[in-house]
């Protein structure tokens, strides 16, 4: 396997149809949305973003955040 082929293989090994880079970008945006919702005191949007964050973290195989103040552990 050439270096280019191995890089492509590693970039698409998560469980969704997105590359690892796309998933990290989505995670970054989800955290940003969560922080904005928190500042605005919007609990519904905080729960929505918390769910997205946890889903993406699970797909990436990194530790999954808990949100005890929202009842999400």
C-alpha positions in Angstrom: 0.0 0.0 0.0 1.4 3.4 -0.9 1.6 6.3 1.4 -1.2 8.1 -0.4 -3.5 5.1 -0.2 -2.8 4.6 3.5 -3.6 8.2 4.2 -6.9 7.9 2.3 -7.7 4.7 4.2 -7.1 6.3 7.6 -9.1 9.4 6.7 -12.2 7.4 6.0 -12.2 4.8 8.8 -14.9 6.3 11.1 -18.3 4.7 11.1 -20.1 7.4 9.2 -19.7 8.5 5.6 -17.6 11.5 6.5 -13.8 11.8 6.7 -12.2 12.1 10.0 -11.4 15.8 9.2 -15.0 16.5 8.4 -16.1 14.9 11.7 -13.6 17.0 13.7 -14.9 20.1 11.9 -18.4 19.2 12.8 -17.4 18.6 16.4 -15.8 22.0 16.6 -18.9 23.7 15.2 -21.2 21.7 17.6 -19.1 22.8 20.6 -19.3 26.4 19.3 -23.1 26.1 19.0 -23.3 24.6 22.5 -21.3 27.5 24.0 -23.5 30.1 22.3 -26.7 28.4 23.5 -25.3 28.2 27.0 -24.6 32.0 27.0 -28.1 32.6 25.7 -29.6 30.3 28.4 -31.3 28.1 25.7 -31.6 24.7 27.4 -33.3 23.1 24.4 -30.5 24.0 22.0 -27.9 23.1 24.6 -29.5 19.6 24.7 -29.5 19.4 20.9 -25.9 20.3 20.6 -24.9 18.0 23.5 -26.5 15.1 21.7 -24.6 16.0 18.5 -21.3 16.4 20.4 -21.7 13.0 22.0 -22.6 11.3 18.8 -19.6 12.7 16.9 -17.3 11.9 19.7 -18.5 8.3 19.7 -17.9 8.0 16.0 -14.4 9.5 16.3 -13.6 7.0 19.1 -12.7 9.8 21.6 -13.9 10.1 25.2 -17.6 11.2 25.2 -18.4 14.3 27.2 -21.1 14.3 29.8 -23.5 17.2 30.5 -24.7 16.6 34.1 -26.5 20.0 34.3 -28.6 18.8 31.4 -29.2 15.3 32.7 -27.0 13.8 30.0 -24.3 11.5 31.5 
